[in-house]
Amino acid sequence: MQLISNARTMRWDWDGWLMGVFGAISSGVAVVLMTLGGVFVAGVSLKQGCIVTGFAFIGSVGFSLGKYLQQKPTPDPTLEIAAIESAKSVAQAEKAADAVQDAKDAVSRPQ
């Protein structure tokens, strides 16, 4: 339940994540251009060239996209969320330091 409520309230960096996805696709376009150059130099028929180019595009996009999604399967939380989490961590650390100091004071007091 906590996961669902966190997912609804968090802000994700979709722009950066989608830029990476489109970057993977653009590498496939670069492979297509290189393959077309090789097809014209080799002098194969247009049909064979399109087949080779299509498979090269699908393979390159699949590999690049898989590699990118392995590194970033979901978008990162925005900096705003990271700052809030950092502030929570600092507050918890301060509470823990106060508790330790209270415990030290309680131990050092004569009874």
Secondary structure, 3 states (H helix, E strand, C coil): CHHHHHHHHCCECHHHHHHHHHHHHHHHHHHHHHHHHHHHHHCCCHHHHHHHHHHHHHHHHHHHHHHHHHHCCCCCECHHHHHHHHHHHHHHHHHHHHHHHHHHHHHHCCC
